[in-house]
């Protein structure tokens, strides 16, 4: 009986010690989780800085955009901004993968796509005479491909559609690095048009040159840039939303405001993916030329 009581006492003491250790461990885990949440929120805030301002206004243009990351941190981002008095830059970027590595690469890419003259920006440069020089879209893609190679980012790469729109004339010069084609909706009528350009994703194949395309807009024409999270969105039966349904949705909204049209497309994608919702980031940028 005495031996049994001694063993019970030892077991009780051991259990109490184990509980104390678990309490300390749970406290540490809670502290680390709280720190991780704060870090993720800070990283998400940095990513949001890569997006257009909510009240973006550019003369001669109507602009609307929607951005829905599938996780707290995303690999997608988009923007539109003046490059000089006559030209506007616009793009959608989609980094491969998800989570922290993809978001870090997205932020790094965004640093080079800054619309102001700086040591890191490759969109605009200042010449020796002080004049601002706007880099051609094809040269932007080529330079990015040289700067980013997959082995430096654990095999990550990104697709991109980048364009420069000349506001007085409506001429859009653009380049695609493995990105889905842009959609043009002619104001004069006719179905939506897909305009793509050949090109490998950025950081996928070293030492290649990118092809530049041009598109002449007419007054009232709209263009839509988007990430592959739109046409590749899956329903419960793993059926993709597809280009055809996307074009039909855009066509149905052509008579209404641009903002309503972009929201309509996002809603259609989200409804298509019910009940789980999109499993990839969704980015949509709509632009209407109104000279």
C-alpha positions in Angstrom: 0.0 0.0 0.0 2.9 2.4 0.9 4.6 1.5 -2.4 1.5 2.1 -4.4 1.0 5.5 -2.7 4.6 6.5 -3.5 4.1 5.5 -7.1 0.9 7.5 -7.3 2.6 10.5 -5.8 5.5 10.3 -8.3 3.0 10.0 -11.1 1.1 13.0 -9.9 4.2 15.1 -9.6 5.3 14.0 -13.1 1.9 14.9 -14.5 2.0 18.3 -12.8 5.4 18.9 -14.3 4.2 17.8 -17.7 1.2 20.2 -17.5 3.4 23.1 -16.5 5.7 22.4 -19.5 2.7 22.2 -21.8 1.4 25.5 -20.5 4.8 27.1 -21.2 4.8 25.5 -24.7 1.3 26.7 -25.5 2.2 30.2 -24.4 5.2 30.1 -26.7 3.0 28.8 -29.6 0.4 31.5 -29.0 3.2 34.1 -29.0 4.7 32.8 -32.2 1.2 32.6 -33.9 0.4 36.2 -32.9 3.7 37.3 -34.3 3.1 35.3 -37.5 -0.4 37.0 -37.9 1.2 40.4 -37.5 3.9 39.6 -40.0 1.3 38.3 -42.5 -0.8 41.4 -42.0 2.2 43.6 -42.6 3.1 41.7 -45.7 -0.4 41.9 -47.0 -0.3 45.7 -46.4 2.9 45.9 -48.5 1.1 43.9 -51.3 -1.9 46.3 -51.2 0.5 49.1 -52.0 1.1 47.5 -55.4 -2.5 48.1 -56.3 -4.1 51.2 -57.8 -5.6 53.7 -55.4 -9.3 53.3 -54.7 -10.0 56.7 -56.3 -7.7 56.4 -59.3 -8.5 59.1 -61.9 -6.7 59.5 -65.2 -7.8 62.0 -67.8 -9.4 60.5 -71.0 -9.7 57.1 -69.2 -12.4 55.2 -67.3 -10.8 52.7 -64.9 -12.2 49.9 -62.8 -10.5 47.0 -61.1 -11.1 44.1 -58.7 -8.6 42.1 -56.8 -9.5 39.0 -54.7 -6.6 37.0 -53.3 -7.4 33.3 -52.5 -5.1 33.5 -49.4 -4.1 36.3 -47.1 -0.9 36.7 -49.3 -1.2 36.6 -53.0 1.0 36.2 -56.1 -1.2 38.5 -58.2 -1.1 42.2 -58.4 -2.2 44.9 -60.9 -1.8 48.6 -61.4 -2.4 51.5 -63.8 -0.6 54.9 -63.5 0.6 57.9 -65.6 4.2 57.5 -66.9 4.4 61.0 -68.3 2.0 63.7 -69.5 0.7 61.6 -72.5 1.3 58.0 -71.6 -0.2 55.5 -69.1 1.3 52.2 -68.0 -1.0 49.3 -67.0 -0.3 45.7 -66.1 -1.4 42.5 -64.4 1.2 40.2 -62.9 0.7 36.6 -61.8 3.4 34.8 -59.8 3.4 31.0 -59.9 2.4 29.2 -56.7 0.9 30.6 -53.6 1.8 31.7 -50.1 4.8 33.5 -48.7 7.4 32.7 -51.5 5.0 33.9 -54.2 4.0 37.1 -52.4 7.7 37.9 -51.7 8.5 37.6 -55.4 5.4 39.7 -56.2 6.6 42.5 -54.0 10.1 42.3 -55.5 8.7 42.5 -59.0 6.5 45.4 -58.0 9.6 47.4 -56.9 10.9 47.3 -60.5 7.5 48.3 -61.9 7.4 51.6 -60.1 6.0 54.4 -62.3 8.4 57.1 -60.9 12.1 57.6 -61.8 14.2 55.7 -59.3 17.3 53.4 -59.2 15.1 50.4 -59.3 12.3 51.3 -61.7 12.7 50.0 -65.3 9.5 51.7 -66.6 10.8 55.2 -66.7 14.4 56.5 -66.8 15.9 59.9 -66.7 18.4 60.8 -69.4 21.6 62.8 -69.1 19.6 65.8 -70.4 17.1 65.5 -67.6 14.3 64.3 -69.8 12.1 61.4 -68.8 12.3 58.3 -71.1 9.5 55.7 -71.1 10.7 52.2 -71.6 9.1 50.2 -74.4 6.9 47.2 -73.1 9.0 44.6 -74.9 12.2 46.0 -73.3 10.5 45.9 -69.9 9.7 42.2 -70.3 13.3 41.5 -71.6 14.9 43.3 -68.7 12.7 41.6 -66.1 13.5 38.2 -67.6 17.2 39.0 -67.1 16.7 40.2 -63.6 14.6 37.2 -62.4 15.6 33.7 -63.1 13.8 30.8 -61.6 16.7 29.2 -59.8 17.1 32.4 -57.7 13.5 32.1 -56.4 13.2 28.3 -55.8 11.8 27.7 -59.2 9.2 30.5 -59.2 8.3 32.5 -62.3 5.6 34.9 -63.3 3.4 35.8 -66.2 2.7 39.4 -67.1 0.8 41.6 -69.5 2.2 45.1 -69.6 1.0 47.9 -71.8 1.7 51.6 -72.5 -1.3 53.6 -73.7 -0.8 56.8 -75.6 -3.7 59.0 -74.4 -4.0 61.4 -77.3 -4.0 58.8 -80.0 -5.4 55.7 -78.3 -2.5 53.5 -79.4 -1.7 50.7 -77.0 1.7 49.0 -77.1 1.9 45.9 -75.1 3.8 42.7 -74.3 2.9 39.4 -72.9 5.1 37.1 -70.8 3.1 34.0 -71.0 -0.1 35.8 -69.8 -3.7 35.4 -71.0 -4.7 37.6 -73.9 -6.3 41.0 -73.2 -9.9 41.4 -74.3 -11.0 44.4 -76.4 -14.7 45.4 -76.6 -15.2 47.7 -79.6 -17.5 50.7 -78.9 -18.7 50.5 -82.5 -20.2 47.0 -82.0 -19.1 43.5 -82.6 -18.1 40.7 -80.3 -15.2 41.0 -77.7 -11.8 40.4 -79.3 -8.9 38.5 -77.8 -5.5 40.0 -78.4 -2.6 38.0 -77.3 1.2 38.0 -77.8 3.6 35.1 -77.8 6.2 35.0 -75.0 7.5 32.7 -72.3 6.7 33.5 -68.6 9.2 35.8 -67.0 12.1 34.0 -65.3 11.2 30.8 -67.2 13.8 30.8 -70.1 17.0 32.9 -69.9 18.2 35.2 -72.6 15.2 35.7 -74.8 13.7 38.7 -76.4 10.0 39.6 -76.1 7.7 40.6 -79.0 5.8 43.8 -78.7 2.3 44.2 -80.1 0.2 47.3 -80.9 -3.6 47.8 -80.7 -5.4 51.0 -82.0 -8.3 51.9 -79.8 -11.3 53.9 -81.0 -13.2 56.3 -78.7 -15.3 54.3 -76.2 -13.4 51.1 -76.7 -12.8 49.0 -73.6 -10.0 46.6 -72.8 -9.8 44.1 -70.0 -6.7 42.6 -68.5 -7.0 39.7 -66.0 -5.1 36.9 -64.3 -5.7 33.2 -65.2 -7.8 32.9 -62.1 -10.7 34.2 -64.2 -10.8 31.7 -67.2 -9.3 28.8 -65.2 -11.7 29.1 -62.2 -13.2 25.7 -61.6 -16.8 24.7 -60.6 -17.6 21.7 -58.4 -17.1 19.3 -61.3 -13.7 20.7 -62.1 -15.0 22.5 -65.3 -13.1 25.7 -66.0 -15.0 28.9 -66.5 -13.3 29.4 -69.8 -12.7 32.2 -72.4 -16.1 31.8 -74.0 -18.2 32.4 -70.9 -15.8 35.2 -69.8 -16.3 37.0 -73.2 -20.0 36.5 -73.0 -20.1 38.0 -69.5 -18.1 41.0 -70.6 -20.3 41.4 -73.7 -23.5 41.4 -71.6 -22.1 44.3 -69.5 -20.9 46.5 -72.4 -23.8 48.8 -72.3 -23.5 49.7 -68.6 -20.8 51.5 -66.5 -17.3 50.0 -66.7 -17.2 49.5 -62.9 -20.4 47.5 -63.1 -19.0 45.4 -65.9 -15.9 44.5 -63.9 -17.9 43.7 -60.8 -20.2 41.6 -62.9 -17.3 39.5 -64.2 -15.9 38.9 -60.7 -19.4 37.9 -59.4 -19.8 35.5 -62.3 -16.5 33.8 -61.4 -17.3 33.6 -57.7 -20.7 32.0 -58.5 -19.1 29.6 -60.9 -16.8 28.4 -58.1 -19.5 27.8 -55.5 -19.6 26.4 -52.9 -15.8 26.6 -52.2 -15.0 29.8 -54.1 -12.0 30.5 -56.4 -8.9 28.5 -55.6 -6.6 31.0 -57.3 -6.1 34.8 -57.0 -8.5 36.8 -59.2 -7.4 40.1 -60.8 -9.4 42.1 -63.3 -8.5 45.5 -64.7 -10.9 47.3 -67.1 -10.0 50.5 -69.0 -12.2 52.6 -71.3 -10.6 55.2 -73.6 -12.6 58.4 -73.6 -10.7 61.1 -75.5 
